[in-house]
């Protein structure tokens, strides 16, 4: 039986999953790695630690299954997007810590370009907003703040990559420097219409072209792992950013289909087919996937920066719970939030606000407020933020949103899923396979090596585990959303 080894490199942990030809998980390994917050608004990772934990997970996964690299038909990569690594072409050593997608340090540079009137041009080319979230200003910051880095980059001595590129470069021992179209579309440097790096954008963000990886399809063999890592030279045949991979894993192959991933952040994507649609509601356009030489498929996306991360904050910084899955039990000990609203804008607000200066706020506190009320408000905040994106997506969409396919770790929280259905008025369908990010990457690799014939076969493998039907009245829904909007207004432009 052929197997796919999917490397799922996330914001807080590295994971590896082994899939069989029926799309079932046969083994899983996971390791958390260190989060670094050197200054307010700064979020960093050690790229070498990411590589070490990811390699260890891949090896552990094979060992658990009693297999070797010779049993693996292909390797797939899916990754936290926008996170930026710059490393020495000769030594493979990063010149600085990786700047994480959540990082806000380039807010001033971003605002300066916005003030200069560059956002319409940038948005037209990339489909993205001008925001510190994306990679370009992160690259620029490293080149300007690491001594000698810009001169070295201009000499061709330094390479840039998002995490997929960094892993691929290490897996192939420097033989392949490439990224797929989904990750390239998150950099502010790629013209989305052509799927290529754009010279005008490179000039705007002062990024030397020699640093950039080759852009390749999401499904297709791009290189081979060095035999040292898994005991065999395995084709790397599928690459996609985590949210696009989840969209593929949720079998959202028809225009108008929507998925929401509840991870560290929350990310709604709507398939728009081979038509590149612009948003009038402050969402972004992005590449969804590209299979071989076929036309790329696009999506509209709304990014919520803090979703499951608010639960981690209550666990790690506040000590409300010991394990993340305890949040639902604590929240259910009260019937409602007693008027408490929690805006978790720890790293600013994403879609549809795009406010890097917003900060977290808990409103409506009284002497009667308990930890349970705050916990319930935190759970509801995840759904409120996604509901804002759904409203914006409905304004942009050609077709009404019929259902939301839900995945990610937090989708196991029934309280959250029911409130999400209630506050949007749209059924939320939880997939039976919640590992959709790794699943989607595995499917992309499997298509490339002939395990699956294409999207029709993959759609037949998708199964729903439970559907949450909306039960809230329209009047209550509108009242709650209005109050949420008031709370968001208090948190905006704070920093």
Secondary structure, DSSP 4 states (H G I P E B T S, - for coil): --EEEEEEE-SSEEEEEEE-TTS-EEEEEEEE---B--STT--EE-HHHHHHHHHHHHHHHHHHHT--GGGEEEEEEEE-SS-BEEEETTT--BSSPEEPTT--TTHHHHHHHHHTT-HHHHHHHHS--S-TTSSHHHHHHHHHHSTTHHHHHHTT-EEEE-HHHHHHHHHTTTS--EEEHHHHTTSS-EETTTTEE-HHHHHHHT--GGGPPEEE-SEEEEEE--HHHHSS--EEEEEEEHHHHHHHHTT--STT-EEEEESSSEEEEEEEETS-PPPSSS-EEEEEE-BTTSPPEEEEEEEES-SHHHHHHHHHTS-S-SSGGGHHHHHTTSSS-TT-EEE--TT-B-TTT-BTT---EEES--TT--HHHHHHHHHHHHHHHHHHHHHHHHHH-SS---EEEEESGGGG-HHHHHHHHHHHTSEEEEES---HHHHHHHHHHHHHTTSS--HHHHHHH--EEEEE---S-HHHHHHHHHHHHHHHHHHTT--
